[in-house]
């Protein structure tokens, strides 16, 4: 069975450091994410899926692009909920998004236009296609897309690596060995 990893995580406004990626806690979260991605790669995960949203999704994409420089067997798929997802973003995130899109293995656009449920469809796609879901979640917000994506992954018996963005604890839920 081919091992595929997807990511879910909060947008910066859900973290206490907001958009400050130089904050020590953001750096620590990124380090934990890198550590988990390397473990997954060494365990045979060669395909990584990102929903290309601001925050955690962009971080994952950038990590995978950096790893691709040394490991050309890694593949990054950008799962885009609708065509103009980044239209209202600031220039920094637009630049980072376009870098992912221009350097990924492939992009998959799920629909042409925005609809209320387009992000839910994207999150469902990410879970349905993966064997392992990495989630960076604050452990508090029960009304977020990250929370519902993690719950859906549990119901679908996916392996989950949960990184708590407040305590920095890493918890693994394995459904296969």
BELWOBEL-V637014 format. One record per helix or strand of 2 or more residues. SS is the DSSP state (helix for helix, strand for strand). FROM is the first residue (numbers start at 1). TO is the last residue. Records with the same first field share a line. If there is no record, write none. Layout:
SS: FROM-TO, FROM-TO
//
This chain:
strand: 4-9, 47-50, 75-80, 106-109, 132-137, 159-164, 170-173
helix: 12-14, 24-42, 56-68, 91-103, 118-129, 145-155
//
